Amino acid sequence: MGLRSGNEGRPRGEDMDDTPIPGFRYLVTNPERLGGKPTIRGTRLSASFILACLAEGMSYEDIVREYSDFPRDSLAEVLRFAAAVTDRNDVAA
């Protein structure tokens, strides 16, 4: 049912290079993971991927069911991050 995250068959030993995104408990960056895109700690799920799932009509419950490594509490943080990024003056509409 859901979109593919690109997680399949990938090693998880990249966590040591995670850089927390200030102000966010679950969001990190890592140049070795998805080109440094913001991801959810301990996963290869990017913030943009979760937003795309929501845009495609997946519910919160669908995402949690489809991606078992998705931390339940991180969805609100992904939305808060998206709001903060799109609210910046340097983001063109």
ZAKE-180920 format. One record per residue: residue number from 1; residue in three letters; x, y, z of N, C-alpha, C in turn. Coordinates in pm, whole numbers, padded with zeros to 5 digits. Example, Ala and Ser with C-alpha at 12.3 -4.5 7.8 and 13.67 -1.06 7.14 Angstrom:
BEGIN
 seq type    n_X    n_Y    n_Z   ca_X   ca_Y   ca_Z    c_X    c_Y    c_Z
   1  ala  01319 -00569  00780  01230 -00450  00780  01320 -00330  00780
   2  ser  01285 -00225  00708  01367 -00106  00714  01290  00003  00787
This chain:
BEGIN
 seq type    n_X    n_Y    n_Z   ca_X   ca_Y   ca_Z    c_X    c_Y    c_Z
   1  met  00081 -00120  00000  00000  00000  00000  00085  00126  00000
   2  gly  00188  00135  00085  00262  00258  00103  00372  00279  00002
   3  leu  00431  00395  00008  00544  00430 -00075  00665  00352 -00028
   4  arg  00766  00341 -00113  00887  00270 -00075  00987  00371 -00020
   5  ser  01048  00339  00093  01138  00432  00160  01282  00419  00118
   6  gly  01319  00308  00056  01459  00286  00024  01534  00221  00139
   7  asn  01464  00177  00243  01526  00114  00360  01575 -00027  00333
   8  glu  01513 -00095  00239  01533 -00237  00222  01681 -00270  00197
   9  gly  01734 -00360  00281  01869 -00411  00263  01980 -00313  00293
  10  arg  01951 -00206  00361  02055 -00108  00390  02109 -00127  00531
  11  pro  02242 -00107  00551  02298 -00120  00685  02253 -00006  00775
  12  arg  02253 -00032  00905  02213  00070  01001  02330  00122  01081
  13  gly  02453  00093  01044  02569  00134  01121  02608  00278  01102
  14  glu  02522  00358  01043  02554  00497  01013  02514  00592  01126
  15  asp  02449  00542  01231  02396  00627  01337  02502  00710  01407
  16  met  02626  00663  01412  02730  00735  01485  02760  00870  01423
  17  asp  02734  00888  01296  02760  01015  01229  02639  01106  01226
  18  asp  02533  01069  01296  02413  01151  01298  02441  01284  01369
  19  thr  02392  01391  01309  02398  01523  01370  02256  01564  01403
  20  pro  02225  01581  01532  02089  01622  01568  02056  01759  01508
  21  ile  01933  01777  01468  01887  01907  01422  01838  01981  01546
  22  pro  01900  02095  01577  01865  02168  01700  01715  02194  01712
  23  gly  01663  02166  01830  01522  02189  01858  01431  02072  01825
  24  phe  01492  01962  01775  01413  01845  01736  01472  01719  01798
  25  arg  01388  01644  01864  01431  01522  01933  01459  01407  01836
  26  tyr  01378  01394  01732  01387  01279  01642  01460  01306  01511
  27  leu  01481  01430  01474  01537  01460  01343  01688  01479  01347
  28  val  01754  01414  01253  01900  01419  01243  01939  01432  01096
  29  thr  02064  01468  01074  02121  01463  00940  02246  01377  00946
  30  asn  02281  01321  00833  02399  01237  00822  02440  01240  00675
  31  pro  02560  01289  00644  02599  01297  00503  02604  01161  00434
  32  glu  02612  01054  00510  02617  00919  00453  02479  00858  00432
  33  arg  02375  00929  00474  02239  00877  00463  02153  00973  00382
  34  leu  02105  00927  00270  02014  01004  00185  02070  01142  00150
  35  gly  02199  01149  00130  02262  01274  00089  02255  01385  00192
  36  gly  02237  01348  00318  02232  01448  00424  02094  01506  00449
  37  lys  01991  01452  00383  01855  01499  00408  01818  01475  00554
  38  pro  01731  01559  00611  01682  01533  00747  01608  01399  00751
  39  thr  01649  01314  00842  01587  01183  00859  01543  01166  01004
  40  ile  01463  01065  01026  01418  01033  01160  01523  00942  01223
  41  arg  01568  00981  01341  01674  00910  01412  01650  00759  01413
  42  gly  01755  00684  01379  01747  00538  01382  01681  00476  01261
  43  thr  01646  00558  01161  01580  00506  01041  01646  00567  00917
  44  arg  01602  00520  00801  01637  00584  00674  01514  00655  00618
  45  leu  01420  00688  00703  01299  00759  00662  01325  00909  00670
  46  ser  01318  00975  00555  01340  01120  00554  01212  01193  00593
  47  ala  01230  01315  00641  01115  01399  00673  01031  01419  00548
  48  ser  01096  01441  00433  01021  01463  00310  00944  01338  00267
  49  phe  00999  01220  00294  00929  01096  00262  00800  01084  00345
  50  ile  00808  01115  00473  00690  01108  00559  00585  01209  00512
  51  leu  00629  01329  00475  00535  01428  00422  00471  01379  00292
  52  ala  00548  01313  00208  00494  01258  00083  00390  01149  00113
  53  cys  00416  01068  00213  00318  00965  00252  00186  01030  00291
  54  leu  00193  01137  00370  00072  01208  00411  00004  01270  00289
  55  ala  00081  01328  00199  00025  01391  00079 -00043  01288 -00011
  56  glu  00006  01165 -00009 -00053  01057 -00090 -00178  00998 -00025
  57  gly -00213  01047  00094 -00335  01003  00159 -00316  00901  00270
  58  met -00192  00866  00301 -00170  00773  00412 -00204  00843  00543
  59  ser -00265  00772  00633 -00293  00826  00766 -00173  00799  00857
  60  tyr -00176  00860  00971 -00074  00835  01073 -00067  00686  01103
  61  glu -00183  00623  01120 -00188  00480  01150 -00131  00397  01036
  62  asp -00158  00438  00912 -00103  00367  00795  00050  00372  00798
  63  ile  00105  00488  00826  00251  00505  00826  00313  00417  00934
  64  val  00258  00422  01055  00310  00341  01165  00302  00192  01133
  65  arg  00192  00150  01072  00174  00009  01037  00269 -00033  00924
  66  glu  00285  00051  00824  00366  00018  00706  00517  00022  00734
  67  tyr  00559  00114  00820  00702  00134  00848  00724  00115  00998
  68  ser  00752 -00008  01036  00757 -00044  01178  00867  00030  01254
  69  asp  00970  00078  01184  01077  00150  01254  01045  00299  01270
  70  phe  00929  00343  01226  00887  00483  01240  00843  00509  01384
  71  pro  00914  00596  01456  00873  00626  01595  00739  00700  01597
  72  arg  00647  00647  01673  00511  00703  01678  00509  00851  01710
  73  asp  00597  00895  01798  00596  01034  01843  00663  01131  01746
  74  ser  00722  01080  01639  00799  01168  01551  00714  01240  01446
  75  leu  00592  01199  01422  00511  01261  01317  00488  01409  01346
  76  ala  00450  01443  01466  00427  01584  01499  00554  01665  01479
  77  glu  00668  01605  01509  00795  01674  01490  00826  01696  01342
  78  val  00796  01598  01258  00816  01615  01113  00729  01730  01063
  79  leu  00606  01739  01108  00519  01848  01067  00569  01982  01118
  80  arg  00617  01986  01241  00671  02110  01298  00795  02153  01220
  81  phe  00881  02058  01182  01000  02087  01103  00960  02144  00966
  82  ala  00863  02083  00901  00818  02131  00771  00763  02274  00782
  83  ala  00689  02300  00887  00635  02435  00908  00748  02534  00928
  84  ala  00849  02497  01006  00961  02587  01031  01041  02615  00903
  85  val  01062  02512  00824  01139  02529  00700  01063  02616  00600
  86  thr  00934  02592  00584  00858  02668  00486  00825  02809  00533
  87  asp  00844  02835  00660  00818  02969  00715  00940  03060  00704
  88  arg  01052  03005  00661  01176  03085  00651  01165  03182  00535
  89  asn  01231  03297  00549  01228  03399  00445  01304  03358  00319
  90  asp  01401  03266  00332  01482  03229  00216  01421  03114  00135
  91  val  01301  03071  00169  01233  02965  00094  01134  03033 -00001
  92  ala  01157  03013 -00131  01071  03077 -00232  00944  02995 -00252
  93  ala  00836  03065 -00274  00709  02997 -00300  00695  02963 -00446
